[in-house]
Amino acid sequence: MRGNIDLFTCDGYNCSIYVPEQYIEGEARFPVVYVNGANDIRDIAYAIEPYFYKDCPPFILVNIKPKSWNDDYTPWSAKGIARDGEDFGGKADNYIETLLYKIKPYIDTNYRTKSDYKNNVLLGYSLGGLLALYALYRCEGFGKVGSLSGSLWYDKWTEYMSLNNPYNKDAKVYLSLGIKESKSRNLRMANVGVCTEKAFEILQEQLSSEENVKLEWNNGGHFTEITERFIKAILWLVKDIK
């Protein structure tokens, strides 16, 4: 990896910031890709560097570790998946507020960013992908959103999408899912394929152009080639940023 990684904590959230080699060497401003809870930002940064200036512009990458996956990334409370497991706390609005008014301002103040919403990407995996899509309906801070293997089976999620509109109708949205993810033994999670396709159809109607939303199917299940799925999503979302 040729870039550098900085660490900081904001309102109890541990964040890591990757700046590319091109940032270190120059004075230009860069778009920012915010990630909800990736396991290791180094894996994504290392994998994306060969694409800079070929398939996408270089960008700053910010990873925010959640305090609680089940609370920070869920839009409203719901029963947990396992009978004896933790319930979902439904505190996504609090997380989005921290992201918009504390973490993002810190990044824009301390780094050379392109702060316009069209140059800001928010994406995540699993519940982190659900949160990214929820943010599309809650704020105008991100013009590009990615939900990778998103937990779109979440109770009443597609109904929520149908009854609300994205803040940015010109946003670009990337959805992806593994072809085996609907084979879950859990009946709620087994609906993920149907729900993801429904979300895709809703977004085609709600966004200013059908070309602004993409649904990509991947081989394998929920935990297959996660870094590779991140790279596909990022490349599609940032390819038209100048």
Beta strands, then each sheet from edge to edge (+ up, - down):
strand 1: 4-10
strand 2: 13-19
strand 3: 32-36
strand 4: 60-64
strand 5: 120-125
strand 6: 144-148
strand 7: 172-178
strand 8: 213-218
sheet 1: 1+ 2- 4+ 3+ 5+ 6+ 7+ 8+
end
